[in-house]
């Protein structure tokens, strides 16, 4: 999906240095930490939120994502931002937050296909804990992003074929 690569291409127009490209990942992780702090503050208190952010930033995956020129840090940022807006909708019922979440879903789906599992999980959790009306509302808001993503479903088979090995599989009995 092209969103990350287009943003990185634009970012590298400023400077083509490898260090500068890694700065994009560092900035993405910093923004992810900011939204993680806001989410933690919605759930718990401010004092606890600071410690949770420290644990988040010391997570080995977070450190890996921050130092690589790959889409992981940007996807972490989109996930943290999307989770914050969805959590804000979940707690307050604000439709404005749900609209922001739907836009983030569109960007995230065009960054990584597997973001669809986060969307499904959040809507399902709303169905289980809040009932069908808030879950249905959330699903309706996210539906345009999912529908705009649907053409990619038909291209996934070809894209997966590019990364899979074309070698013939040999069974254990065939090796003897």
N, C-alpha and C positions, 0 to 999 in steps of 0.2 A: 504493500500500500504506500502511496506516494507522499503523504503529508510530511513525515519526518525528513525525507530526502529532499523535498522542495525547500523546507525551512533550513536544512543544513546547507544546501546549495546557495541559498540567499545569504546565510550567515558567512559562508566562505568567500562571498563576493567582497566582504569587508577586508578579510585577510585570509590568505590561503595556508597560513602556518598551521601545523599539526596542533601546537599548543592552543591556538585560537579555536580550533575545531573542538578540542576537549573542553574549552570554556563553555561551550553550548551545553554540554552534559552537566558541568558543575552548576551552571545557572538553573538548569532544569531541576536538579536535585535540591537546590536552595529553595526554589518555588514549591517543590513537593513538600519540603520540610515545613514551609510556611502554612500550606494548606493542611498538612497533617496536624500542626499545632492548633489551627482553627477547629478542626474536627475533634481533636482531643478536648479542647476547651468547651465545645458544645456538650460533650458527654460527661466530662469530669470538671474539676477545678483548674484554675490557672497554674497553681503550683505543681500539680501532678502532670500537667501538660508539658511543662518544661523538661521534666525527667523523661517523659515518653519521647519527646523530640530528640533528646540526646541518645536514647537507645535506638531510635530510628536511624539517626545519622551514623551510629557506630555499627549498624548491621553490615555484615560483610557484603551482601548483595548491593546495598546502597553505595558502599565504597567502590565496589566493582563498577557499578553503573555510572558513577560520577567520573571515573577515570578512563572510560572507554568512549570511543567515537562510534557509538551504536545507538539504536533507538530506545534502549532500556531506560535511560534516565528520563527521556521525554515521555515515555509511556508511564513511568512512575509518577511524573508530574501530572499527566492527564488523569491518571487513576486517583491520585490524592485530591485533585481539584474536583473531579466528578463525584467522588465519595462525599466530599464536604457539601457540595450543593444538594446531593441526594439526601444526605443526613439532615440538612437544614429543612428540606421539604418534609422529611419523615417526622421531624420533631414539631415544626411550626405549621406545616401544611401550605407553605408559601409557593404559589404557582410560578412566581418569578424564578425561584431556585430550580424548579423542575424544568423550566424553559432553558436555563443555563446548562443544566445537566444534559438535556437533549442535544444541545449544540456541541457540548464536550463529547458526547457519545458519537456524533458524526465524525468529529476530528479523530477520536480515538479508534474508531472502526477503520478509518482510512490510514491509521498508523499501524495497528496490529489487529488481526482478525479475532484473536482470543479475547479481546475486550468484550465481545458479545456474551461471554460467560459471566463477566462481572455485572453486566446489565441484567441478565436473566436472574442472577443470584440476588441482586438488590430488589428486583420486582417480586421475586418469589418470597423473600424475607418480609416484604411489606404485606404480601398476601397472607402469610402465616401469622404475623404479629399485629397487623392493623386491620385486616379484613379485605374484602374484595373491592370495595369502592376506591380506597386510596391506591391499591395495586392496579386497578383498571385505569385510573386517571394517569398514573405513572406510565403504564404501558401505552396509552394513547399519545402521550407527549413524546415518547421515545420511538413510536411507530414510524414517523417520517425518516428518522435517521436510519432505522433498520431497512426501510423500503429503498432508500437511496443507496444503501450498501448492497442490496440484493444482486445487482449485476455482477458483483465480484464473486458471488457464490459459484457462478457458472465458469469463472476463470480459475478457481482454486485448484481444480484437478490438473490443469496444465502447469500451474505454478508448482504444485507439489511434485509433479513428475520431473521438474528440473532439478530438484534437490535430492531425489531418491536415486539409489543405485540401480543401474540397468543390468546388473549381473544376475545370472540365473542362480536361484537359491538351490543349494545342495543339502539334502537331508543328511541326518547323522548316519543312516543306513547306507546312503550313497557314497559316503566318505570312506567306507571300509572296503 
